[in-house]
């Protein structure tokens, strides 16, 4: 996958829809926390996720009040960052981008069912092994999350081999 592939997925307004995001991220539909990307450059991305009014994860988080789990808001931020990395980097062979460090994650206010979570992510540093990113998520202009996180680049065959060793033991 490369920049040209991702640019081909954009609609006439430059937006990546859910199907396009699904072609970039290596996750099944149930684990996609980015439904569209409205802005994408070499260093920045803005992505959206409409929090479902009802879902098993949302409904089970707190029995007495529905809200999006903070860890999933962080996952949405990371997924937006992964789209950005795939746009920015050209890998010679299939490569997965995995979270390796999360620091300074701050949850400001809850994100509720029916809200649209908007993730803004910027690359702060990048090299051949990984990247450091910062991001903020908003609902209707209100900040709900901020974080600094590192993503590591892992050749897909190595990731599969590494995980297989744990299955065997």
PyMOL CGO cylinders between C-alpha atoms (Angstrom):
from pymol import cmd
from pymol.cgo import CYLINDER

trace = [
    CYLINDER, 0.00, 0.00, 0.00, 1.25, 3.46, -0.80, 0.3, 1, 1, 1, 1, 1, 1,
    CYLINDER, 1.25, 3.46, -0.80, 0.12, 7.08, -1.09, 0.3, 1, 1, 1, 1, 1, 1,
    CYLINDER, 0.12, 7.08, -1.09, -1.18, 6.59, -4.64, 0.3, 1, 1, 1, 1, 1, 1,
    CYLINDER, -1.18, 6.59, -4.64, -3.34, 3.65, -3.52, 0.3, 1, 1, 1, 1, 1, 1,
    CYLINDER, -3.34, 3.65, -3.52, -4.83, 5.73, -0.69, 0.3, 1, 1, 1, 1, 1, 1,
    CYLINDER, -4.83, 5.73, -0.69, -5.35, 8.77, -2.93, 0.3, 1, 1, 1, 1, 1, 1,
    CYLINDER, -5.35, 8.77, -2.93, -7.28, 6.54, -5.36, 0.3, 1, 1, 1, 1, 1, 1,
    CYLINDER, -7.28, 6.54, -5.36, -9.66, 5.62, -2.51, 0.3, 1, 1, 1, 1, 1, 1,
    CYLINDER, -9.66, 5.62, -2.51, -10.62, 9.27, -1.86, 0.3, 1, 1, 1, 1, 1, 1,
    CYLINDER, -10.62, 9.27, -1.86, -13.95, 10.56, -3.15, 0.3, 1, 1, 1, 1, 1, 1,
    CYLINDER, -13.95, 10.56, -3.15, -14.28, 13.78, -5.17, 0.3, 1, 1, 1, 1, 1, 1,
    CYLINDER, -14.28, 13.78, -5.17, -14.06, 15.87, -1.96, 0.3, 1, 1, 1, 1, 1, 1,
    CYLINDER, -14.06, 15.87, -1.96, -10.91, 14.05, -0.83, 0.3, 1, 1, 1, 1, 1, 1,
    CYLINDER, -10.91, 14.05, -0.83, -12.71, 12.06, 1.88, 0.3, 1, 1, 1, 1, 1, 1,
    CYLINDER, -12.71, 12.06, 1.88, -12.01, 8.43, 2.70, 0.3, 1, 1, 1, 1, 1, 1,
    CYLINDER, -12.01, 8.43, 2.70, -15.24, 6.60, 3.57, 0.3, 1, 1, 1, 1, 1, 1,
    CYLINDER, -15.24, 6.60, 3.57, -15.61, 3.55, 5.82, 0.3, 1, 1, 1, 1, 1, 1,
    CYLINDER, -15.61, 3.55, 5.82, -14.96, 1.05, 3.02, 0.3, 1, 1, 1, 1, 1, 1,
    CYLINDER, -14.96, 1.05, 3.02, -11.78, 2.93, 2.07, 0.3, 1, 1, 1, 1, 1, 1,
    CYLINDER, -11.78, 2.93, 2.07, -10.60, 3.05, 5.69, 0.3, 1, 1, 1, 1, 1, 1,
    CYLINDER, -10.60, 3.05, 5.69, -11.29, -0.69, 5.88, 0.3, 1, 1, 1, 1, 1, 1,
    CYLINDER, -11.29, -0.69, 5.88, -9.01, -1.21, 2.88, 0.3, 1, 1, 1, 1, 1, 1,
    CYLINDER, -9.01, -1.21, 2.88, -6.18, 0.59, 4.72, 0.3, 1, 1, 1, 1, 1, 1,
    CYLINDER, -6.18, 0.59, 4.72, -6.54, -0.71, 8.29, 0.3, 1, 1, 1, 1, 1, 1,
    CYLINDER, -6.54, -0.71, 8.29, -6.03, -4.45, 8.90, 0.3, 1, 1, 1, 1, 1, 1,
    CYLINDER, -6.03, -4.45, 8.90, -9.06, -4.78, 11.21, 0.3, 1, 1, 1, 1, 1, 1,
    CYLINDER, -9.06, -4.78, 11.21, -12.45, -6.38, 10.90, 0.3, 1, 1, 1, 1, 1, 1,
    CYLINDER, -12.45, -6.38, 10.90, -15.52, -4.16, 10.74, 0.3, 1, 1, 1, 1, 1, 1,
    CYLINDER, -15.52, -4.16, 10.74, -16.35, -4.68, 14.43, 0.3, 1, 1, 1, 1, 1, 1,
    CYLINDER, -16.35, -4.68, 14.43, -12.99, -3.18, 15.43, 0.3, 1, 1, 1, 1, 1, 1,
    CYLINDER, -12.99, -3.18, 15.43, -12.97, -0.16, 13.11, 0.3, 1, 1, 1, 1, 1, 1,
    CYLINDER, -12.97, -0.16, 13.11, -13.13, 3.03, 15.20, 0.3, 1, 1, 1, 1, 1, 1,
    CYLINDER, -13.13, 3.03, 15.20, -12.51, 5.28, 12.19, 0.3, 1, 1, 1, 1, 1, 1,
    CYLINDER, -12.51, 5.28, 12.19, -15.44, 5.57, 9.78, 0.3, 1, 1, 1, 1, 1, 1,
    CYLINDER, -15.44, 5.57, 9.78, -14.18, 8.42, 7.63, 0.3, 1, 1, 1, 1, 1, 1,
    CYLINDER, -14.18, 8.42, 7.63, -11.13, 10.57, 7.08, 0.3, 1, 1, 1, 1, 1, 1,
    CYLINDER, -11.13, 10.57, 7.08, -11.89, 14.16, 6.10, 0.3, 1, 1, 1, 1, 1, 1,
    CYLINDER, -11.89, 14.16, 6.10, -8.32, 15.51, 6.03, 0.3, 1, 1, 1, 1, 1, 1,
    CYLINDER, -8.32, 15.51, 6.03, -5.04, 13.72, 5.28, 0.3, 1, 1, 1, 1, 1, 1,
    CYLINDER, -5.04, 13.72, 5.28, -1.58, 15.13, 4.55, 0.3, 1, 1, 1, 1, 1, 1,
    CYLINDER, -1.58, 15.13, 4.55, 2.00, 13.93, 5.12, 0.3, 1, 1, 1, 1, 1, 1,
    CYLINDER, 2.00, 13.93, 5.12, 1.88, 15.04, 8.75, 0.3, 1, 1, 1, 1, 1, 1,
    CYLINDER, 1.88, 15.04, 8.75, -1.77, 15.36, 9.85, 0.3, 1, 1, 1, 1, 1, 1,
    CYLINDER, -1.77, 15.36, 9.85, -5.05, 13.48, 9.76, 0.3, 1, 1, 1, 1, 1, 1,
    CYLINDER, -5.05, 13.48, 9.76, -8.59, 14.24, 10.89, 0.3, 1, 1, 1, 1, 1, 1,
    CYLINDER, -8.59, 14.24, 10.89, -10.84, 11.21, 11.21, 0.3, 1, 1, 1, 1, 1, 1,
    CYLINDER, -10.84, 11.21, 11.21, -14.40, 10.62, 12.42, 0.3, 1, 1, 1, 1, 1, 1,
    CYLINDER, -14.40, 10.62, 12.42, -16.27, 7.85, 14.23, 0.3, 1, 1, 1, 1, 1, 1,
    CYLINDER, -16.27, 7.85, 14.23, -19.97, 8.00, 15.05, 0.3, 1, 1, 1, 1, 1, 1,
    CYLINDER, -19.97, 8.00, 15.05, -20.43, 6.29, 18.41, 0.3, 1, 1, 1, 1, 1, 1,
    CYLINDER, -20.43, 6.29, 18.41, -23.28, 3.81, 18.04, 0.3, 1, 1, 1, 1, 1, 1,
    CYLINDER, -23.28, 3.81, 18.04, -26.41, 4.53, 20.05, 0.3, 1, 1, 1, 1, 1, 1,
    CYLINDER, -26.41, 4.53, 20.05, -26.37, 0.91, 21.12, 0.3, 1, 1, 1, 1, 1, 1,
    CYLINDER, -26.37, 0.91, 21.12, -23.65, -1.74, 20.97, 0.3, 1, 1, 1, 1, 1, 1,
    CYLINDER, -23.65, -1.74, 20.97, -22.50, -4.56, 23.24, 0.3, 1, 1, 1, 1, 1, 1,
    CYLINDER, -22.50, -4.56, 23.24, -19.31, -2.70, 24.15, 0.3, 1, 1, 1, 1, 1, 1,
    CYLINDER, -19.31, -2.70, 24.15, -21.00, 0.63, 24.86, 0.3, 1, 1, 1, 1, 1, 1,
    CYLINDER, -21.00, 0.63, 24.86, -23.87, -0.93, 26.80, 0.3, 1, 1, 1, 1, 1, 1,
    CYLINDER, -23.87, -0.93, 26.80, -21.55, -3.13, 28.88, 0.3, 1, 1, 1, 1, 1, 1,
    CYLINDER, -21.55, -3.13, 28.88, -19.04, -0.43, 29.86, 0.3, 1, 1, 1, 1, 1, 1,
    CYLINDER, -19.04, -0.43, 29.86, -21.14, 0.94, 32.72, 0.3, 1, 1, 1, 1, 1, 1,
    CYLINDER, -21.14, 0.94, 32.72, -24.52, -0.68, 33.36, 0.3, 1, 1, 1, 1, 1, 1,
    CYLINDER, -24.52, -0.68, 33.36, -25.96, 2.55, 34.77, 0.3, 1, 1, 1, 1, 1, 1,
    CYLINDER, -25.96, 2.55, 34.77, -24.77, 5.04, 32.14, 0.3, 1, 1, 1, 1, 1, 1,
    CYLINDER, -24.77, 5.04, 32.14, -23.74, 4.60, 28.49, 0.3, 1, 1, 1, 1, 1, 1,
    CYLINDER, -23.74, 4.60, 28.49, -20.48, 6.14, 27.30, 0.3, 1, 1, 1, 1, 1, 1,
    CYLINDER, -20.48, 6.14, 27.30, -17.66, 5.15, 24.99, 0.3, 1, 1, 1, 1, 1, 1,
    CYLINDER, -17.66, 5.15, 24.99, -14.87, 3.41, 26.92, 0.3, 1, 1, 1, 1, 1, 1,
    CYLINDER, -14.87, 3.41, 26.92, -11.78, 5.62, 27.18, 0.3, 1, 1, 1, 1, 1, 1,
    CYLINDER, -11.78, 5.62, 27.18, -9.54, 2.86, 25.91, 0.3, 1, 1, 1, 1, 1, 1,
    CYLINDER, -9.54, 2.86, 25.91, -11.64, 2.70, 22.71, 0.3, 1, 1, 1, 1, 1, 1,
    CYLINDER, -11.64, 2.70, 22.71, -11.40, 6.47, 22.30, 0.3, 1, 1, 1, 1, 1, 1,
    CYLINDER, -11.40, 6.47, 22.30, -7.62, 5.95, 22.48, 0.3, 1, 1, 1, 1, 1, 1,
    CYLINDER, -7.62, 5.95, 22.48, -7.91, 3.15, 19.92, 0.3, 1, 1, 1, 1, 1, 1,
    CYLINDER, -7.91, 3.15, 19.92, -9.78, 5.50, 17.57, 0.3, 1, 1, 1, 1, 1, 1,
    CYLINDER, -9.78, 5.50, 17.57, -6.96, 8.03, 17.91, 0.3, 1, 1, 1, 1, 1, 1,
    CYLINDER, -6.96, 8.03, 17.91, -4.36, 5.33, 17.20, 0.3, 1, 1, 1, 1, 1, 1,
    CYLINDER, -4.36, 5.33, 17.20, -6.29, 4.05, 14.17, 0.3, 1, 1, 1, 1, 1, 1,
    CYLINDER, -6.29, 4.05, 14.17, -6.38, 7.56, 12.73, 0.3, 1, 1, 1, 1, 1, 1,
    CYLINDER, -6.38, 7.56, 12.73, -2.61, 7.68, 13.28, 0.3, 1, 1, 1, 1, 1, 1,
    CYLINDER, -2.61, 7.68, 13.28, -2.16, 4.36, 11.50, 0.3, 1, 1, 1, 1, 1, 1,
    CYLINDER, -2.16, 4.36, 11.50, -4.02, 5.69, 8.44, 0.3, 1, 1, 1, 1, 1, 1,
    CYLINDER, -4.02, 5.69, 8.44, -1.64, 8.68, 8.52, 0.3, 1, 1, 1, 1, 1, 1,
    CYLINDER, -1.64, 8.68, 8.52, 1.44, 6.43, 8.76, 0.3, 1, 1, 1, 1, 1, 1,
    CYLINDER, 1.44, 6.43, 8.76, 0.30, 4.32, 5.81, 0.3, 1, 1, 1, 1, 1, 1,
    CYLINDER, 0.30, 4.32, 5.81, -0.18, 7.51, 3.80, 0.3, 1, 1, 1, 1, 1, 1,
    CYLINDER, -0.18, 7.51, 3.80, 3.20, 8.90, 4.80, 0.3, 1, 1, 1, 1, 1, 1,
    CYLINDER, 3.20, 8.90, 4.80, 5.33, 5.75, 4.57, 0.3, 1, 1, 1, 1, 1, 1,
    CYLINDER, 5.33, 5.75, 4.57, 5.97, 3.34, 1.76, 0.3, 1, 1, 1, 1, 1, 1,
    CYLINDER, 5.97, 3.34, 1.76, 6.78, -0.09, 3.12, 0.3, 1, 1, 1, 1, 1, 1,
    CYLINDER, 6.78, -0.09, 3.12, 8.65, -2.55, 0.91, 0.3, 1, 1, 1, 1, 1, 1,
    CYLINDER, 8.65, -2.55, 0.91, 6.54, -5.49, 2.09, 0.3, 1, 1, 1, 1, 1, 1,
    CYLINDER, 6.54, -5.49, 2.09, 3.25, -5.88, 3.99, 0.3, 1, 1, 1, 1, 1, 1,
    CYLINDER, 3.25, -5.88, 3.99, 3.75, -4.08, 7.31, 0.3, 1, 1, 1, 1, 1, 1,
    CYLINDER, 3.75, -4.08, 7.31, 1.49, -3.66, 10.31, 0.3, 1, 1, 1, 1, 1, 1,
    CYLINDER, 1.49, -3.66, 10.31, 1.64, -0.57, 12.47, 0.3, 1, 1, 1, 1, 1, 1,
    CYLINDER, 1.64, -0.57, 12.47, 1.16, -1.37, 16.16, 0.3, 1, 1, 1, 1, 1, 1,
    CYLINDER, 1.16, -1.37, 16.16, 0.95, 0.76, 19.27, 0.3, 1, 1, 1, 1, 1, 1,
    CYLINDER, 0.95, 0.76, 19.27, 4.07, 0.40, 21.39, 0.3, 1, 1, 1, 1, 1, 1,
    CYLINDER, 4.07, 0.40, 21.39, 3.83, 3.24, 23.93, 0.3, 1, 1, 1, 1, 1, 1,
    CYLINDER, 3.83, 3.24, 23.93, 1.03, 5.46, 25.15, 0.3, 1, 1, 1, 1, 1, 1,
    CYLINDER, 1.03, 5.46, 25.15, 1.90, 8.38, 27.40, 0.3, 1, 1, 1, 1, 1, 1,
    CYLINDER, 1.90, 8.38, 27.40, 0.18, 11.45, 28.70, 0.3, 1, 1, 1, 1, 1, 1,
    CYLINDER, 0.18, 11.45, 28.70, -3.27, 10.12, 27.81, 0.3, 1, 1, 1, 1, 1, 1,
    CYLINDER, -3.27, 10.12, 27.81, -5.84, 12.36, 29.41, 0.3, 1, 1, 1, 1, 1, 1,
    CYLINDER, -5.84, 12.36, 29.41, -9.58, 11.83, 29.35, 0.3, 1, 1, 1, 1, 1, 1,
    CYLINDER, -9.58, 11.83, 29.35, -11.29, 15.19, 29.67, 0.3, 1, 1, 1, 1, 1, 1,
    CYLINDER, -11.29, 15.19, 29.67, -15.03, 14.51, 29.29, 0.3, 1, 1, 1, 1, 1, 1,
    CYLINDER, -15.03, 14.51, 29.29, -17.13, 11.54, 28.21, 0.3, 1, 1, 1, 1, 1, 1,
    CYLINDER, -17.13, 11.54, 28.21, -18.09, 10.74, 24.64, 0.3, 1, 1, 1, 1, 1, 1,
    CYLINDER, -18.09, 10.74, 24.64, -21.65, 9.49, 24.49, 0.3, 1, 1, 1, 1, 1, 1,
    CYLINDER, -21.65, 9.49, 24.49, -23.67, 7.23, 22.20, 0.3, 1, 1, 1, 1, 1, 1,
    CYLINDER, -23.67, 7.23, 22.20, -24.79, 9.21, 19.16, 0.3, 1, 1, 1, 1, 1, 1,
    CYLINDER, -24.79, 9.21, 19.16, -21.79, 11.58, 19.38, 0.3, 1, 1, 1, 1, 1, 1,
    CYLINDER, -21.79, 11.58, 19.38, -19.30, 11.84, 16.54, 0.3, 1, 1, 1, 1, 1, 1,
    CYLINDER, -19.30, 11.84, 16.54, -15.76, 11.50, 17.81, 0.3, 1, 1, 1, 1, 1, 1,
    CYLINDER, -15.76, 11.50, 17.81, -13.28, 13.52, 15.72, 0.3, 1, 1, 1, 1, 1, 1,
    CYLINDER, -13.28, 13.52, 15.72, -9.62, 12.53, 16.02, 0.3, 1, 1, 1, 1, 1, 1,
    CYLINDER, -9.62, 12.53, 16.02, -6.86, 15.01, 15.10, 0.3, 1, 1, 1, 1, 1, 1,
    CYLINDER, -6.86, 15.01, 15.10, -3.41, 13.36, 14.89, 0.3, 1, 1, 1, 1, 1, 1,
    CYLINDER, -3.41, 13.36, 14.89, 0.00, 14.82, 14.01, 0.3, 1, 1, 1, 1, 1, 1,
    CYLINDER, 0.00, 14.82, 14.01, 3.33, 13.09, 13.44, 0.3, 1, 1, 1, 1, 1, 1,
    CYLINDER, 3.33, 13.09, 13.44, 6.00, 14.53, 15.74, 0.3, 1, 1, 1, 1, 1, 1,
    CYLINDER, 6.00, 14.53, 15.74, 8.87, 12.23, 14.73, 0.3, 1, 1, 1, 1, 1, 1,
    CYLINDER, 8.87, 12.23, 14.73, 9.28, 9.32, 12.34, 0.3, 1, 1, 1, 1, 1, 1,
    CYLINDER, 9.28, 9.32, 12.34, 12.05, 6.96, 11.26, 0.3, 1, 1, 1, 1, 1, 1,
    CYLINDER, 12.05, 6.96, 11.26, 12.28, 3.52, 9.66, 0.3, 1, 1, 1, 1, 1, 1,
    CYLINDER, 12.28, 3.52, 9.66, 11.29, 1.75, 12.90, 0.3, 1, 1, 1, 1, 1, 1,
    CYLINDER, 11.29, 1.75, 12.90, 8.31, 3.78, 14.02, 0.3, 1, 1, 1, 1, 1, 1,
    CYLINDER, 8.31, 3.78, 14.02, 6.76, 7.14, 14.79, 0.3, 1, 1, 1, 1, 1, 1,
    CYLINDER, 6.76, 7.14, 14.79, 5.75, 9.36, 17.69, 0.3, 1, 1, 1, 1, 1, 1,
    CYLINDER, 5.75, 9.36, 17.69, 2.38, 11.04, 17.30, 0.3, 1, 1, 1, 1, 1, 1,
    CYLINDER, 2.38, 11.04, 17.30, 0.23, 13.41, 19.29, 0.3, 1, 1, 1, 1, 1, 1,
    CYLINDER, 0.23, 13.41, 19.29, -3.48, 13.63, 19.08, 0.3, 1, 1, 1, 1, 1, 1,
    CYLINDER, -3.48, 13.63, 19.08, -6.65, 15.11, 20.44, 0.3, 1, 1, 1, 1, 1, 1,
    CYLINDER, -6.65, 15.11, 20.44, -10.21, 13.91, 20.07, 0.3, 1, 1, 1, 1, 1, 1,
    CYLINDER, -10.21, 13.91, 20.07, -13.23, 16.17, 20.08, 0.3, 1, 1, 1, 1, 1, 1,
    CYLINDER, -13.23, 16.17, 20.08, -17.02, 15.95, 20.20, 0.3, 1, 1, 1, 1, 1, 1,
    CYLINDER, -17.02, 15.95, 20.20, -18.73, 19.07, 18.83, 0.3, 1, 1, 1, 1, 1, 1,
    CYLINDER, -18.73, 19.07, 18.83, -15.52, 21.06, 19.35, 0.3, 1, 1, 1, 1, 1, 1,
    CYLINDER, -15.52, 21.06, 19.35, -15.20, 19.92, 23.00, 0.3, 1, 1, 1, 1, 1, 1,
    CYLINDER, -15.20, 19.92, 23.00, -11.94, 18.10, 23.74, 0.3, 1, 1, 1, 1, 1, 1,
    CYLINDER, -11.94, 18.10, 23.74, -12.55, 14.64, 25.18, 0.3, 1, 1, 1, 1, 1, 1,
    CYLINDER, -12.55, 14.64, 25.18, -9.06, 13.09, 24.95, 0.3, 1, 1, 1, 1, 1, 1,
    CYLINDER, -9.06, 13.09, 24.95, -5.43, 14.03, 24.40, 0.3, 1, 1, 1, 1, 1, 1,
    CYLINDER, -5.43, 14.03, 24.40, -2.45, 11.70, 24.08, 0.3, 1, 1, 1, 1, 1, 1,
    CYLINDER, -2.45, 11.70, 24.08, 1.08, 11.16, 22.89, 0.3, 1, 1, 1, 1, 1, 1,
    CYLINDER, 1.08, 11.16, 22.89, 1.77, 7.69, 21.53, 0.3, 1, 1, 1, 1, 1, 1,
    CYLINDER, 1.77, 7.69, 21.53, 4.34, 5.68, 19.64, 0.3, 1, 1, 1, 1, 1, 1,
    CYLINDER, 4.34, 5.68, 19.64, 3.62, 3.34, 16.76, 0.3, 1, 1, 1, 1, 1, 1,
    CYLINDER, 3.62, 3.34, 16.76, 6.07, 0.63, 15.72, 0.3, 1, 1, 1, 1, 1, 1,
    CYLINDER, 6.07, 0.63, 15.72, 6.38, -0.78, 12.21, 0.3, 1, 1, 1, 1, 1, 1,
    CYLINDER, 6.38, -0.78, 12.21, 6.37, -4.60, 12.11, 0.3, 1, 1, 1, 1, 1, 1,
    CYLINDER, 6.37, -4.60, 12.11, 6.65, -6.72, 8.98, 0.3, 1, 1, 1, 1, 1, 1,
    CYLINDER, 6.65, -6.72, 8.98, 3.43, -8.72, 8.79, 0.3, 1, 1, 1, 1, 1, 1,
    CYLINDER, 3.43, -8.72, 8.79, 5.23, -12.06, 8.45, 0.3, 1, 1, 1, 1, 1, 1,
    CYLINDER, 5.23, -12.06, 8.45, 7.24, -11.29, 11.62, 0.3, 1, 1, 1, 1, 1, 1,
    CYLINDER, 7.24, -11.29, 11.62, 4.10, -10.33, 13.55, 0.3, 1, 1, 1, 1, 1, 1,
    CYLINDER, 4.10, -10.33, 13.55, 2.37, -13.57, 12.53, 0.3, 1, 1, 1, 1, 1, 1,
    CYLINDER, 2.37, -13.57, 12.53, 5.44, -15.59, 13.47, 0.3, 1, 1, 1, 1, 1, 1,
    CYLINDER, 5.44, -15.59, 13.47, 5.75, -13.80, 16.84, 0.3, 1, 1, 1, 1, 1, 1,
    CYLINDER, 5.75, -13.80, 16.84, 2.10, -14.36, 17.75, 0.3, 1, 1, 1, 1, 1, 1,
    CYLINDER, 2.10, -14.36, 17.75, 2.28, -18.00, 16.61, 0.3, 1, 1, 1, 1, 1, 1,
    CYLINDER, 2.28, -18.00, 16.61, 5.04, -18.68, 19.16, 0.3, 1, 1, 1, 1, 1, 1,
    CYLINDER, 5.04, -18.68, 19.16, 2.65, -17.64, 21.96, 0.3, 1, 1, 1, 1, 1, 1,
    CYLINDER, 2.65, -17.64, 21.96, -0.09, -19.92, 20.66, 0.3, 1, 1, 1, 1, 1, 1,
    CYLINDER, -0.09, -19.92, 20.66, 2.29, -22.88, 20.75, 0.3, 1, 1, 1, 1, 1, 1,
    CYLINDER, 2.29, -22.88, 20.75, 3.30, -22.34, 24.37, 0.3, 1, 1, 1, 1, 1, 1,
]
cmd.load_cgo(trace, "trace")
